[in-house]
Amino acid sequence: MPLEKKIKELHEKRSRILLGGGEEAIGKQKAMGKRTARERIMALLDKDSFIEYDLFVEHDARDFGMDKKSLPSDGVIIGTGTILGTQVAIFAQDFTVAGGSLGLMHSRKIAKIMDHALKLRIPLIGINDSGGARIQEGVNSLAGYGEIFFRNTISSGVIPQISVILGPCAGGAVYSPALTDFVFVVDNISKMFITGPEVIKTVLGEEVSMEDLGGAKVHSEITGNAHFYARNEEECFSQIKQLLTFLPSDNTQKPPVYESADPLPSYVIEKIVPDDPTLPYDVRDVIKSVADNSDFFEIMELYAKNIVIGFGRIGGRTAGFVANQPIEMAGVLDVDSSDKAARFIRFCDAFNIPVVTFVDLPGYMPGIDQEHSGVIRHGAKVLYAYSEATVPKITVILRKAYGGGYIAMGSRHLRADFVFAWPTAEIAVMGPEGAANIIFRKEIMSSDDPESTRRKKVEEYKAKFANPYVAASKGYVDAVIEPAETRKILLHSMEVSENKMIQMPPKKHGIPPF
């Protein structure tokens, strides 16, 4: 056959496969407000950068009439391309083909691109839109999931792994996103759950909609399974692109460096934190007052709001920010905020991103519910994450730093490289009110005017202990600085610690308090 005819045959075969499940299935996908798998890849990647692999792969199942069915590309598209010039590996499940169900060849394609990503040391992006395991293929489907989970695990901390939930992700399929670094969800499109509404109704007699069970808001606000929430797919892809600008391609590299830029003049750091230590403020404004262009890319914005995490740049270099949020529960650490902070710190450490911590908290959250929910174990995760991290760690104490909360939030005792404090900092075993009530209890109770005596003793305690100077006199704080000096100090600290090297004791791995 002449080459021209062979090329024509190739084009015809490609055209049939590129239609996926066909016009009718594509129409249904559009009716649900969803792009097709190929449209998603083209929208996310740089124009003309995508190279597809395994286009002609088909399933090899024979039971239940599968031998008579054709499933183009076996319902998943894999390949490589670029996002803003960064090389990435990507797969996208095609819901128009057998509901994007995972069979043996489908899983092998995903495993193949995961192997490519790890070998080539480039970020992996998975677009999930699947009804789950392909029942007709039985245990082969389960084996396929296991192969994917294994690769997620061995790639963890080596290359960035991003999961995008753009449809259902049910049953065993949900564990792959849970093993990745960042999960993106879209309102009214993303659905994640182990057991669906029908199973729950059958087993427990409870009725719940898919949205209320595992919708985007549920995982963004309640479970913490999602890191980014978007109103539509376009916004989601924009978030992914922005995230990648802060990350290295693998754990042997540092994040890209951009041209430095001053914060916006509207963020004046001296005016953000109130003089009254009991008044709240938005700590994100403090972060924006030191970040280049006042640009702060927040992660898990809707979950455990009493702590803030995210990326920004100082002097063009990526920094991971961790900050207590006084406008939410006074910024206390609890079960959820501890998990949120610890996981982020460990990600930053894995990918050579310095951690900048802003401290303002009264301590760990008290209460029966917290104790019974395991705040001891969860709170220990923060201690573990900071202690384990070998990247530059820079801490600024803004106001309150009491008790165990002071130790946990990137203190010198957990080997922070630099610890600075504002003059407003109160570093103490506990708050002045509680401390005075304990230390001077007898004196207060025997006084003719207990309330007046108590107030006096509170002020005495503040003057003697609840300030930054006692800690500074012991070397626990490197310098007490003016708020206006914060960005300059952070910039210098990041520059001087850029080549930091630390040798940890040899071991197979630590045992964090999971």
JOFENUR-V77249 format. One record per residue. RES is the residue in one letter. SS is DSSP state (a for helix, b for strand, c for the rest). Layout:
# JOFENUR-V77249
res = [RES	RES]
ss = [SS	SS]
This chain:
# JOFENUR-V77249
res = [M	P	L	E	K	K	I	K	E	L	H	E	K	R	S	R	I	L	L	G	G	G	E	E	A	I	G	K	Q	K	A	M	G	K	R	T	A	R	E	R	I	M	A	L	L	D	K	D	S	F	I	E	Y	D	L	F	V	E	H	D	A	R	D	F	G	M	D	K	K	S	L	P	S	D	G	V	I	I	G	T	G	T	I	L	G	T	Q	V	A	I	F	A	Q	D	F	T	V	A	G	G	S	L	G	L	M	H	S	R	K	I	A	K	I	M	D	H	A	L	K	L	R	I	P	L	I	G	I	N	D	S	G	G	A	R	I	Q	E	G	V	N	S	L	A	G	Y	G	E	I	F	F	R	N	T	I	S	S	G	V	I	P	Q	I	S	V	I	L	G	P	C	A	G	G	A	V	Y	S	P	A	L	T	D	F	V	F	V	V	D	N	I	S	K	M	F	I	T	G	P	E	V	I	K	T	V	L	G	E	E	V	S	M	E	D	L	G	G	A	K	V	H	S	E	I	T	G	N	A	H	F	Y	A	R	N	E	E	E	C	F	S	Q	I	K	Q	L	L	T	F	L	P	S	D	N	T	Q	K	P	P	V	Y	E	S	A	D	P	L	P	S	Y	V	I	E	K	I	V	P	D	D	P	T	L	P	Y	D	V	R	D	V	I	K	S	V	A	D	N	S	D	F	F	E	I	M	E	L	Y	A	K	N	I	V	I	G	F	G	R	I	G	G	R	T	A	G	F	V	A	N	Q	P	I	E	M	A	G	V	L	D	V	D	S	S	D	K	A	A	R	F	I	R	F	C	D	A	F	N	I	P	V	V	T	F	V	D	L	P	G	Y	M	P	G	I	D	Q	E	H	S	G	V	I	R	H	G	A	K	V	L	Y	A	Y	S	E	A	T	V	P	K	I	T	V	I	L	R	K	A	Y	G	G	G	Y	I	A	M	G	S	R	H	L	R	A	D	F	V	F	A	W	P	T	A	E	I	A	V	M	G	P	E	G	A	A	N	I	I	F	R	K	E	I	M	S	S	D	D	P	E	S	T	R	R	K	K	V	E	E	Y	K	A	K	F	A	N	P	Y	V	A	A	S	K	G	Y	V	D	A	V	I	E	P	A	E	T	R	K	I	L	L	H	S	M	E	V	S	E	N	K	M	I	Q	M	P	P	K	K	H	G	I	P	P	F]
ss = [c	c	a	a	a	a	a	a	a	a	a	a	a	a	a	a	a	a	c	c	c	c	a	a	a	a	a	a	a	a	a	c	c	c	c	c	a	a	a	a	a	a	a	a	c	c	c	c	c	c	b	b	b	c	c	c	c	c	c	c	c	c	a	a	a	a	a	a	c	c	c	a	a	a	a	b	b	b	b	b	b	b	b	c	c	b	b	b	b	b	b	b	b	c	c	c	c	a	a	a	c	b	c	a	a	a	a	a	a	a	a	a	a	a	a	a	a	a	a	a	c	c	b	b	b	b	b	b	b	b	c	c	b	c	a	a	a	c	a	a	a	a	a	a	a	a	a	a	a	a	a	a	a	a	a	c	c	c	c	c	b	b	b	b	b	b	b	b	b	b	a	a	a	a	a	a	a	a	a	c	c	b	b	b	b	b	c	c	c	c	b	b	b	c	c	c	a	a	a	a	a	a	a	a	c	c	c	c	c	a	a	a	a	a	b	a	a	a	a	a	a	a	c	c	c	c	c	b	b	b	c	c	a	a	a	a	a	a	a	a	a	a	a	a	c	c	c	c	c	c	c	c	c	c	c	c	c	c	c	c	c	c	c	c	c	c	c	c	a	a	a	c	c	c	c	c	c	c	c	c	c	c	a	a	a	a	a	a	a	a	c	a	a	a	c	b	b	b	b	c	c	c	c	c	c	c	b	b	b	b	b	b	b	b	c	c	b	b	b	b	b	b	b	b	c	c	c	c	a	a	a	c	b	c	a	a	a	a	a	a	a	a	a	a	a	a	a	a	a	a	c	c	c	b	b	b	b	b	b	b	b	c	c	b	c	c	c	a	a	a	a	a	c	c	a	a	a	a	a	a	a	a	a	a	a	a	a	a	c	c	c	c	b	b	b	b	b	b	b	b	b	b	a	a	a	a	a	a	c	c	c	a	a	a	c	c	c	b	b	b	b	b	c	c	c	b	b	b	c	c	c	a	a	a	a	a	a	a	a	c	a	a	a	a	a	c	c	c	c	a	a	a	a	a	a	a	a	a	a	a	a	a	a	a	c	c	b	a	a	a	a	a	a	c	c	c	c	c	b	b	b	c	a	a	a	a	a	a	a	a	a	a	a	a	a	a	c	c	c	c	c	c	c	c	c	c	c	c	c	c	c	c	c	c]
